[in-house]
Amino acid sequence: MFSDFQRRLAISPTSLHTVAVIVVIAWVIGGRANPTTSDSMVGLWALLPDGVIRAGWLNHILAIITAVLVIYIIRELNVSNVLLRLNSRTISFTFAALITSCFFLHGFQPGYLVMLFCTLSLFPLFNAYQQENSAGNAYITFLYLGLSAIVFPKMIWMTPIYVLSFYILRALNPRSACASFLGLATPFWIVGTIAFCSGNMSIFNTILYQMIDFKWGGYTLHSASQTIMIWMAFAIFVLGTVDFYMRIYLDKTRTRVIYNVVILHGAAYFLLLLLQPISSLTLLPVTLVMTALMGGHYISNDDTTLSNILVCLFSVLLIVMFILNTWIL
């Protein structure tokens, strides 16, 4: 019964359309509930109108639009970089299934903007592969990182990961390093200038303070559904990573290097989740993007009895989690 489920799921042209319909229905159902919003008012998020910050239909619609936009961006990322060995949209619908199952993420919050900016940053990052003149891509990549840090200041600690990514992609040189600094600093210059001219430097100072304001502990703040989803995402990420390295010889050299960068970023986000559990709702959306990249690679490129069983198992668990969360919330 499981012999060809995974292969049909990967190559079927209707898989993404089917998942899209299910996702829309699930999000509409979720709109009747009051999803958990962000765990803290960070960065410039606190300046948004109450109608956007607090749960409501506008909040819910903005979350849907952002999630759909990221699904499309992931699809384009897959197509432009040929991340899979066959024509498949598994990465897109894996992410759609993951974020839909996280019922507590169905409200627009800082994590959605962090997810959007970090996913967009992957385009110039991957395009920098082996470029001698990668300054332009470096600037844009770190510009997106700076924007995410304005929304969630602790994203600034991802800077070494992005620098290491350029090194792995063989695109790190003095010019790209200078461009990276300028790109990262640009959003802060703009926000700092506006704050200074308006005489409200306290906002900018708060953003800078939140970069180093680490709040340790808080593991008990997670609900059971949040804890299960984090562990499930970690299991999928690890499974995809192990399978990738077991069959790394089947991928092209550029694809191998790109996935090494994806694994580095995914490991960093899971480490941040471990060290800062109080910010899990903000960090989880972008973590799910990296999980989907590894999970989609596993689904489309592996085809064994064990892998088919595991894919079926994870699919059932995601459906069960959504149903339970809907009833509980």
C-alpha positions in Angstrom: 0.0 0.0 0.0 2.9 2.3 0.6 5.0 1.1 -2.3 4.5 4.1 -4.6 2.7 6.7 -2.5 5.8 8.9 -2.2 6.6 8.8 -5.9 3.1 9.6 -7.0 3.0 12.4 -4.5 6.3 13.9 -5.9 5.6 13.7 -9.6 1.8 14.2 -9.8 1.1 17.6 -11.4 -2.1 17.9 -9.3 -0.4 17.4 -5.9 0.2 21.1 -5.3 -3.3 22.1 -6.5 -4.8 19.5 -4.1 -2.8 20.7 -1.2 -3.6 24.3 -2.1 -7.4 23.6 -1.9 -6.9 21.8 1.4 -4.8 24.6 2.8 -7.4 27.3 1.9 -10.2 25.3 3.5 -8.0 24.7 6.6 -7.1 28.4 6.9 -10.8 29.4 6.5 -11.8 27.0 9.3 -8.9 28.4 11.4 -10.3 31.9 10.9 -13.1 31.1 13.3 -10.7 30.6 16.2 -8.4 32.9 18.0 -4.9 31.9 17.1 -1.9 32.6 19.3 -0.2 35.8 18.4 3.4 36.8 18.8 5.1 36.1 22.1 6.6 39.5 22.4 6.3 43.0 20.9 9.7 43.4 19.3 11.3 45.7 16.8 9.1 48.0 14.8 6.2 45.6 15.2 4.9 47.5 18.3 4.2 50.5 16.1 1.7 48.7 13.9 -2.0 49.5 14.4 -3.9 47.4 16.9 -6.1 46.0 14.1 -3.0 44.3 12.6 -1.3 43.3 15.8 -4.3 41.7 17.5 -6.1 38.6 16.2 -9.0 39.3 13.8 -10.0 38.7 10.2 -7.5 41.4 8.9 -4.8 39.7 10.9 -5.8 36.3 9.6 -6.0 37.5 6.0 -2.5 39.1 6.2 -1.2 35.8 7.5 -2.7 33.8 4.6 -1.4 36.3 2.0 2.1 36.1 3.4 2.1 32.3 3.6 0.8 32.0 0.0 3.5 34.5 -1.1 6.2 32.4 0.6 4.9 29.3 -1.0 5.2 30.9 -4.4 8.7 32.2 -3.6 9.8 28.7 -2.6 8.5 27.4 -5.9 10.5 30.0 -7.8 13.5 29.3 -5.7 13.2 25.6 -6.6 12.8 26.3 -10.3 15.5 28.8 -10.6 18.1 26.8 -8.8 17.0 23.2 -9.8 17.0 22.0 -6.2 15.4 18.7 -7.1 16.5 15.9 -9.5 13.0 15.7 -11.0 10.2 18.1 -11.9 8.3 18.3 -8.6 6.7 20.9 -6.4 7.2 18.9 -3.2 9.1 21.7 -1.4 6.2 24.1 -1.9 3.4 21.8 -0.7 5.6 20.4 2.2 5.9 23.9 3.5 2.2 24.5 2.9 1.3 21.4 4.9 3.7 22.3 7.7 2.5 25.8 8.3 -1.1 24.9 7.9 -0.8 22.3 10.6 0.7 24.9 13.0 -2.7 26.3 13.9 -1.1 28.6 16.5 0.8 30.3 13.6 -2.4 31.3 11.8 -2.2 34.9 13.0 0.0 37.6 11.4 3.0 38.2 13.7 6.7 39.2 13.4 7.7 35.7 12.4 5.8 36.0 9.1 7.9 39.0 8.0 11.1 37.3 9.2 10.1 34.3 7.2 9.4 36.4 4.1 12.6 38.4 4.2 14.8 35.4 5.0 13.2 33.4 2.2 13.8 36.3 -0.3 17.4 36.5 0.9 18.0 33.0 -0.5 17.7 34.2 -4.1 20.8 36.5 -4.1 22.6 34.2 -1.7 22.3 31.2 -4.0 23.0 33.4 -7.1 26.3 34.3 -5.6 27.7 30.8 -6.1 31.3 31.1 -7.4 30.9 34.7 -8.5 34.0 36.7 -8.5 32.0 39.9 -8.3 29.4 39.0 -5.7 29.1 42.4 -4.1 25.6 43.1 -5.5 24.2 39.8 -4.3 25.9 40.2 -1.0 24.3 43.7 -0.5 20.8 42.4 -1.3 21.2 39.3 0.8 22.3 41.3 3.9 19.7 44.0 3.2 17.0 41.4 3.7 18.8 40.1 6.8 18.8 43.7 8.1 15.1 44.1 7.4 14.4 40.9 9.3 16.5 42.2 12.2 14.5 45.4 12.3 11.4 43.3 12.8 13.0 40.8 15.1 16.3 42.3 16.4 17.9 38.9 17.5 18.1 38.0 13.8 21.3 40.0 13.8 22.9 37.0 15.3 22.4 35.2 12.0 25.1 37.4 10.5 28.0 34.9 11.0 25.8 32.2 9.4 25.3 34.3 6.3 29.0 35.2 6.1 29.9 31.5 6.4 27.3 30.8 3.7 29.1 33.1 1.3 32.3 31.3 2.1 30.7 27.9 1.4 29.4 29.3 -1.9 32.9 30.5 -2.7 31.7 34.1 -3.0 33.4 35.7 0.0 35.9 38.4 -0.8 36.8 41.9 0.5 34.3 43.6 -1.9 31.4 41.3 -0.9 32.3 41.7 2.8 32.1 45.5 2.5 28.8 45.2 0.6 27.5 42.8 3.2 28.1 45.4 6.0 26.5 48.1 3.9 23.4 46.0 3.2 23.0 45.0 6.8 23.4 48.6 8.0 21.1 50.2 5.5 17.7 49.4 7.3 19.2 50.6 10.6 20.5 53.8 9.0 17.0 54.5 7.6 15.2 53.7 10.9 17.8 55.6 12.9 17.5 58.7 10.7 13.7 58.7 10.9 13.8 58.2 14.7 16.3 61.1 15.1 14.5 63.5 12.8 11.2 62.7 14.6 12.8 63.1 18.0 11.9 59.6 19.1 15.2 57.8 19.4 13.8 55.6 22.2 12.3 53.3 19.4 15.7 52.9 17.8 17.5 52.4 21.1 14.9 49.7 22.0 15.7 47.8 18.8 19.4 47.9 19.6 18.8 46.8 23.2 16.6 43.8 22.1 19.6 42.4 20.1 21.4 41.6 23.4 18.4 41.2 25.7 18.4 37.4 25.9 15.7 35.8 28.0 16.8 32.3 29.0 14.4 29.5 29.9 10.7 29.6 29.1 10.5 26.1 27.9 7.3 25.6 29.9 5.6 28.3 28.0 5.2 26.0 25.0 1.8 24.3 24.6 1.8 20.6 23.8 0.9 21.3 20.2 3.8 23.7 19.8 6.3 21.3 21.3 5.1 18.4 19.1 5.3 20.5 16.0 8.8 21.7 16.8 10.0 18.2 17.4 8.2 17.0 14.2 9.8 19.7 12.1 13.2 18.8 13.6 12.7 15.1 12.8 11.8 15.9 9.2 14.8 18.2 8.9 17.2 15.6 10.3 15.7 12.9 8.1 16.1 15.0 5.0 19.7 15.9 6.0 20.7 12.4 6.6 19.2 11.2 3.4 20.9 14.1 1.5 24.3 13.1 2.7 23.7 9.4 2.1 22.9 10.2 -1.6 24.9 13.3 -2.1 26.7 11.8 -5.1 23.5 11.9 -7.1 23.2 15.7 -7.0 25.1 18.2 -9.0 28.0 20.1 -7.4 26.1 23.4 -7.2 23.0 21.7 -5.7 25.3 20.0 -3.1 26.8 23.4 -2.1 23.4 25.0 -1.9 21.9 22.3 0.3 25.0 22.6 2.6 24.0 26.2 3.1 20.3 25.3 3.7 21.4 22.7 6.3 23.6 25.3 8.0 20.8 27.8 8.2 18.3 25.2 9.4 20.6 24.0 12.1 21.2 27.6 13.2 17.4 28.3 13.4 16.8 25.1 15.5 19.7 26.2 17.8 18.0 29.6 18.2 14.7 27.8 19.0 16.6 25.8 21.7 18.3 28.8 23.2 15.4 31.3 23.0 12.2 29.2 23.4 10.3 32.4 24.4 10.7 33.5 20.7 9.6 30.2 19.2 6.5 31.7 17.5 8.7 34.2 15.8 11.4 31.8 14.8 9.3 28.8 13.8 7.9 30.1 10.5 11.4 30.6 8.9 12.5 27.3 10.5 9.7 25.6 8.6 11.0 26.9 5.3 14.4 25.2 5.9 12.5 22.1 7.0 10.4 22.1 3.8 13.6 22.4 1.7 15.0 19.3 3.3 11.7 17.4 3.5 10.8 18.2 -0.1 14.2 16.9 -1.2 13.7 13.7 0.7 10.1 13.1 -0.6 11.0 13.7 -4.3 14.4 12.0 -4.4 14.0 9.0 -2.2 11.7 6.1 -3.0 12.0 3.1 -0.6 9.4 1.2 1.4 10.7 2.8 4.6 10.6 6.3 3.1 7.0 5.8 1.8 5.9 4.7 5.3 7.6 7.7 6.9 6.0 10.1 4.5 2.6 8.6 5.1 3.2 8.7 8.9 4.2 12.4 8.9 1.2 13.2 6.6 -1.2 11.6 9.1 0.5 13.2 12.0 0.1 16.7 10.4 -3.6 16.1 9.7 -4.2 14.8 13.3 -2.3 17.8 14.8 -4.4 20.3 12.8 -7.7 18.6 13.8 -6.7 18.4 17.5 -5.5 22.0 17.5 -8.8 23.2 15.9 -10.9 21.4 18.5 -8.7 22.5 21.4 -8.5 26.1 20.4 
